[in-house]
Amino acid sequence: MKSIALKGLSVLLLSSLLAGCQSTETKEVENRPEAETKAVNNESSKSEHNHAHDEDAEKIYAGYFEDSQVQDRALSDWEGDWQSVYPYLLDGTLDEVFEHKAQQNGDKTAEEYKAYYDIGYKTNTERIVIEGNNVTFYENGKAFTGEYEADGYEILNYEAGNRGVRFIFKLTEPADKLPQYIQFSDHSISPTKADHYHIYWGDDRKALLEEVTNWPTYFPSDMDGHTIAHDMIVH
């Protein structure tokens, strides 16, 4: 898939990465019996492997990866019943998230963060249900369902130096009230079950890739607003 450069883009990097692992005490290992030492070494090796894996995952989540690491994904990665987080921004449930970001990053006030996310999260589609190849959009209580098929992915290069991947699906048959294309972004670059996602939709595949200010965001419908806020803070 081709790589696309996006200029003049304000990129949001999620912070709060995992802390590093503690090192193994060498003297303790040396004074243990051979069998026990071997077991400790195995655990140490396993810990180092997991730490390296965590570091790789963190880099990918932040948008640093090689083209060769990107793999096609199926619509099943986003299967489920999803709710928009926008109502939680409007009713103040996410205010603690914006306050946390302001304290942690110091580049914007909580009010400025809220205004930024108000543009990002804004949508009239309150719910999305994905089952098999069918995607159902709920807007003002009305449901619109269409069948979608994979249409590859696009790698986006941001001015900040990091990157992103849009996994794209297209409508198999044109239908009223349904977008021709939907594009998922969830910080993952290979097959995995999404725990939340940002989605873009429209009828112009190429133009849609240029959309970087409005990214409606969805979490599982069985999560309450405070749980979602906590999840956002942790990540």
C-alpha positions, 0 to 999 in steps of 0.5 A: 500500500502506498504511503501518504504524507500529510503536511500542516497536521496537528498530531495528537500523541497519547501519552502515559506509556508503561514504566520499565521493568526492574533489573534482576539482582546479579549477585542473588542469581550467582549464589543460587543452585544451578537449577534455581539459577537456570530458572531465574535466568529463564524468568529474566530472559522472559521478562526482557522479552516481554519488556522488549515486546512492550516497548515495540507495542508502545512505539507502534501505538505512538506511530513509529513503525516500519512499512513491513510491520503493517498487515491487512486486517479484517472487519472482524477486528472491529466487530461489536456494538459501539457507542460514540464518546461525544455525548460524554464530552457534551455532558462533562463526563470527560472533563477529568480527561482534559484536566489530566492532559492539561496537567500532564502536558502543560501545552493547553488548558483543560478548556483548550483540550476540550475545545480541540476534542469537541471538534475531533469527537463531534458526530451525529452517529451515536452508535455503530454495530458491526456484525460479519460484513454488515455495518449499521450506523445509528443516527437520531435513533434510525438505523442504516445498514450496509455490507462492506468489503476490505479495500486495503490500507493507507499509511499516513506520514505526519509532519510531527514525524510519526505515522498512522494507518487507515484500514479501509472498507468499501460499500459493496452496493451503493445505498442511501444514507450510507458512506461509500467508504469507512476508514478505521484508525485504532493505533494498531497496524496488524490483526488484533481486536480493537478496544476502541477506534477512530473512524472516518467515512465518506464517498471520496476515498482519497479526500477522506485520507486528508481528514485529520481534524474530525475523528469520531471515536467509539468505545464498547456500548456496555462501558459507562462514561466514567469507565471510558474516561478512566481508560482514556487517562490510563492510555 
